Amino acid sequence: MSEDIAYENIFIARQPVFDRNNGTWGYMLLFRDSQNADHAVIADNSEATMTLVANLPLCGGIAGAKGRLMIHFTPDDIKRDTPLAVPWPNVVIIVEETAEADTATLTALAEFRNQGYEVAVNNFEGREGGEHLAELADYFVVDMDGKAPDDLSRIVSRGKKSGSARFIAKRVETADILAMARDAGFHLFHGFFFQRPQVQSGRKISSSEVTRLKLFEIIEKDEPDFDALAPAIEADVTISYRLLNFLNSANFSFASTITSIRQAVVLAGWKPIRNWLRLIILTDMTPSEKTMELAYLSAHRAKLFETAALGGGYEEESDKLFMLGLFSLLDALFDMEMKDVVKQLPVDDAIKAALCGQNNRYTSWIALAKAIESSDWDAVGTLAKELNLLPGTVAVSYQHAFSWADSFFSMHGETDRETVQ
């Protein structure tokens, strides 16, 4: 985990932005110094941005190389050419509409656009005096909190007078807000609406989904059962094909080509096969109309919990915590109540209870993941203390989970299935 040393004392939260038609479009990157997690406000925004830029993780994520990275910069950052320090060409410079857009700032932004950067005006409302900044914008980011349809109509109308910038709806938390933003003409959406199930009356897990879940019963046994696992994989041609391709890839260096499932399972080892199968089963169960960001985030939570557990004194529960994270978004994946989903899961009752929102020893882990994802740093500090985890342990585990999930999804080319609800 040497690549994670730089992140020992920081969090860089990565929040997805979705395209109306093409799935994950990019990510907003948010910074937090976690050495002293009892303070949520960073006094010097410019210093925060410099720290973020200096400590950026691999941020390809499920959007791959095409995904934009949206980073906040102050006017001083822009005039000092700080965006040039970011080692990727797909950066979107976020500036506040309320910031004083002096001539030097506007000139610098224009030059960045000439070099291929894009500019997003944050918290855009079309305020008087911001016309010159708006003319440089490729995107207008509009906070949906408290907005009514008439408010959005006025904002969109003002924005269209400044040019052809696209509109990003920020803090889209529910399907109703998503629909309102779409009706207003937005095509890009940021928020956690995708994590919330749209419960369909009478929806049941299909027979093929049940078959996939049954595989979990085999791979979650305390002792490996190769005799049961091999025929179960062989019965699923899709998983068999992908497993053989995976084991014959450069990630393994077997002396000869693996030609049978039984040979694959024995040679690869129980833990690598089990972790691979866990993710493959989950991603294959993701309905085609759902964004693959759900599967990605589930995998990220699983690895976050497992890594923090191993580094924080929960070694004996690391496997259970991996499954807690992996299953924590199944209600959104299936658009069902979690209480109906867990009936099919091969996990103990305490895990099922936590997934259903009941309070027990696992509840704080799910709350911790949600707090980090939503950049609620006060809650992160409180929950880390409740779990007796050091802030540095949580931060390193969080960034390591990104590298791990990025590697898996990049290897298996899952981005070609992305859609948005």
Rosetta blueprint (number, residue, H / E / L):
1 M L
2 S H
3 E H
4 D H
5 I H
6 A H
7 Y H
8 E L
9 N L
10 I E
11 F E
12 I E
13 A E
14 R E
15 Q E
16 P E
17 V E
18 F E
19 D E
20 R L
21 N L
22 N L
23 G E
24 T E
25 W E
26 G E
27 Y E
28 M E
29 L E
30 L E
31 F E
32 R E
33 D E
34 S L
35 Q L
36 N L
37 A L
38 D L
39 H L
40 A L
41 V L
42 I L
43 A L
44 D L
45 N H
46 S H
47 E H
48 A H
49 T H
50 M H
51 T H
52 L H
53 V H
54 A H
55 N L
56 L L
57 P L
58 L L
59 C L
60 G L
61 G H
62 I H
63 A H
64 G H
65 A H
66 K H
67 G L
68 R E
69 L E
70 M E
71 I E
72 H E
73 F L
74 T L
75 P H
76 D H
77 D H
78 I H
79 K H
80 R L
81 D L
82 T H
83 P H
84 L H
85 A H
86 V L
87 P L
88 W L
89 P L
90 N L
91 V E
92 V E
93 I E
94 I E
95 V E
96 E E
97 E L
98 T L
99 A L
100 E L
101 A L
102 D L
103 T H
104 A H
105 T H
106 L H
107 T H
108 A H
109 L H
110 A H
111 E H
112 F H
113 R H
114 N H
115 Q L
116 G L
117 Y L
118 E E
119 V E
120 A E
121 V E
122 N E
123 N L
124 F L
125 E L
126 G L
127 R L
128 E L
129 G L
130 G L
131 E H
132 H H
133 L H
134 A H
135 E H
136 L L
137 A L
138 D L
139 Y E
140 F E
141 V E
142 V E
143 D E
144 M L
145 D L
146 G L
147 K L
148 A L
149 P H
150 D H
151 D H
152 L H
153 S H
154 R H
155 I H
156 V H
157 S H
158 R H
159 G H
160 K H
161 K L
162 S L
163 G L
164 S L
165 A L
166 R E
167 F E
168 I E
169 A E
170 K E
171 R L
172 V L
173 E L
174 T L
175 A H
176 D H
177 I H
178 L H
179 A H
180 M H
181 A H
182 R H
183 D H
184 A L
185 G L
186 F L
187 H L
188 L E
189 F E
190 H E
191 G L
192 F L
193 F H
194 F H
195 Q H
196 R L
197 P L
198 Q L
199 V L
200 Q L
201 S L
202 G L
203 R L
204 K L
205 I L
206 S L
207 S H
208 S H
209 E H
210 V H
211 T H
212 R H
213 L H
214 K H
215 L H
216 F H
217 E H
218 I H
219 I H
220 E L
221 K L
222 D L
223 E L
224 P L
225 D L
226 F H
227 D H
228 A H
229 L H
230 A H
231 P H
232 A H
233 I H
234 E H
235 A L
236 D L
237 V H
238 T H
239 I H
240 S H
241 Y H
242 R H
243 L H
244 L H
245 N H
246 F H
247 L H
248 N L
249 S L
250 A L
251 N L
252 F L
253 S L
254 F L
255 A L
256 S L
257 T L
258 I L
259 T L
260 S L
261 I H
262 R H
263 Q H
264 A H
265 V H
266 V H
267 L H
268 A H
269 G L
270 W H
271 K H
272 P H
273 I H
274 R H
275 N H
276 W H
277 L H
278 R H
279 L H
280 I H
281 I H
282 L H
283 T H
284 D H
285 M H
286 T L
287 P L
288 S L
289 E L
290 K L
291 T L
292 M L
293 E H
294 L H
295 A H
296 Y H
297 L H
298 S H
299 A H
300 H H
301 R H
302 A H
303 K H
304 L H
305 F H
306 E H
307 T H
308 A H
309 A H
310 L H
311 G H
312 G L
313 G L
314 Y L
315 E H
316 E H
317 E H
318 S H
319 D H
320 K H
321 L H
322 F H
323 M H
324 L H
325 G H
326 L H
327 F H
328 S L
329 L L
330 L H
331 D H
332 A H
333 L H
334 F H
335 D L
336 M L
337 E L
338 M H
339 K H
340 D H
341 V H
342 V H
343 K H
344 Q H
345 L L
346 P L
347 V L
348 D L
349 D H
350 A H
351 I H
352 K H
353 A H
354 A H
355 L H
356 C L
357 G L
358 Q L
359 N L
360 N L
361 R L
362 Y L
363 T H
364 S H
365 W H
366 I H
367 A H
368 L H
369 A H
370 K H
371 A H
372 I H
373 E H
374 S L
375 S L
376 D L
377 W H
378 D H
379 A H
380 V H
381 G H
382 T H
383 L H
384 A H
385 K H
386 E H
387 L L
388 N L
389 L L
390 L L
391 P H
392 G H
393 T H
394 V H
395 A H
396 V H
397 S H
398 Y H
399 Q H
400 H H
401 A H
402 F H
403 S H
404 W H
405 A H
406 D H
407 S H
408 F H
409 F H
410 S H
411 M H
412 H H
413 G L
414 E H
415 T H
416 D H
417 R H
418 E L
419 T L
420 V L
421 Q L
